[in-house]
Amino acid sequence: MSGLGEIAEALRRSTVEVRLPEYRAGGSGVIWERDGLILTNSHVARAERAQVELWDGRRYEGRVTARDPRRDVAAIRIEARDLPAATAGDSSALRPGALVIAIGSPLGFTGALSTGVVHSVGPIAGMGRTKWIRASVRLAPGNSGGPLADALGRVVGLNTAIVNGVGVALPASAAVRLARSGSPPMLGVTLQPVASGLLVLGVDPHGAAAASSLRAGDILLGSSDELADALDAEQEVLRLRFLRGDPRRVREAFVRLAPYAEAA
Amino acid sequence: MTNELAALSDELAAVVEQAGGYVASVDARPRFYSSGVFWRPGVIVTAEHTVRREEEIAVTLADGARVAARLAGSDPGTDIAVLRVEDSAHAPIPKAGGPPKPGQIALNLGRSPDSGVNATMGIVSAVSGVWRTWRGGRLDHYIRLDLTVYPGSSGGVVVNTAGEALGIATSALSRIAGVAIPTVTVDRVVDEILARGRMARGYLGVGLQRVELPDHQKGLIVLSLEPEGPAARAGLLLGDILVSLGGVPVAETDDIQSLLETHGVGSGIEAALVRAGAAYTLTVTVGERPRRS
């Protein structure tokens, strides 16, 4: 039998601070495995390396081993053993009204706790088909990447965003998938939704799309959710339909996708 | 593995699931949904401020069905709108007996078509007697909520841990906190709207300001008169000082509002006034406040 205090303390020890001083970025993270696997948001771990500080003040240089910007999750590896790993919960069993606990470092307050209930579970327009957990917990910048846990302290999600005042967490199942399968295939383009589709703002010269005929100014046909589905379908070559200049002439591009990167 | 917190969590989730069955998503304004609750058979109550059109209103029910709803009427004063749906299968939500107590746990339940029922939890932070809203309506109790009423949850139901309705949630009646429109008030307004199609509110057609008379008596001076309004027809003139209405001294404009609650539209009310230093008495027939367009 453990009360809120014990549950919070255990969870606090499984929560880390993630810092990228050169990017003036940072947030929180969760110790997922005893031997140094940390999960956080990809908008927190936005570079190759990140500093990780444990609850007891120990600091490590972490290596970002996998990123999935579409689901906003990243894996960091630190050289450490016997870490107090979090207990994973079943995010698919969450029901609205269930008690949840969020821990993180909002606005620089290390290990700050907030509690609330699950508001709703389901997709959010423009954020793919992921069943995001919305929770009425008070979050602030710095909570990002930190754990959202159920009443038993089992981590059910990673606190990711605040939408209209509601905390939004990535379900733990999606985070686990990244830890298992590594980075999903990426197109390597910057897109902006427009009336007719997705406007290509830029093509990453090192990305998958660089070798295709796609270039900045093209408009991909379809929605961002459809594109996400196509990327998740694990095909080797992605066929994209797009417009360039003439709005009546639909062109095609073929992008060879990198396979799922090996999780380190 | 189980503990008290987990048991409480399960109970709360069960309440949300059970009471959430009475909660509908309301599509009656551009871009944002709001929520409503089955209050009577075939009758859904929602927050008036979330109803921005009178036609093409639809609701999404707990089973995911989207059905057309008709606006039976609304009362901006209490922020209540009454919708009718062709649905006799849905039972109305059970109501809690009497007002809640401060400190009691409360849940605000809403619904969205995408993610289904949603919930926030907190406590009832204050309960008092009759409260007049800034919109001019009368709530039988002021029930202040220490929980977040998110935009899509306005019009949703506030329940206790037994899943019984304490009222309708609204974020539009107070800047500092969410408010539950008490069940007795909802019942009263729903009754009147279903009977008459609207909430008739008493009206005198005068603009008044507080003044003090030479004998330190307080009164309200008539600064404007609605032409052909109830007061004008009764013979009130600009500059008259109203000192009592229906035998009750009036020192504040709020006093008039309260008196009009008890003197219905069409009833005669005796107005005592001072005109050019002399006392007069007139009888005003209470009119109906013109509808906001």
Interface residues (C-beta under 8 A of the other chain):
Chain A: M1 S2 G3 L4 I7 R95 P96 G97 A98 L99 G116 V117 V118 H119 S120 V121 G122 P123 I124 A125 R134 S136 D150 A151 L152 N164 G165 V166
Chain B: M1 T2 N3 E4 L5 A6 L8 S9 D10 L12 A13 A14 V15 V16 E17 G20 L107 S112 D114 S115 G116 V117 N118 A119 T120 M121 L147 T148 Y150 P151
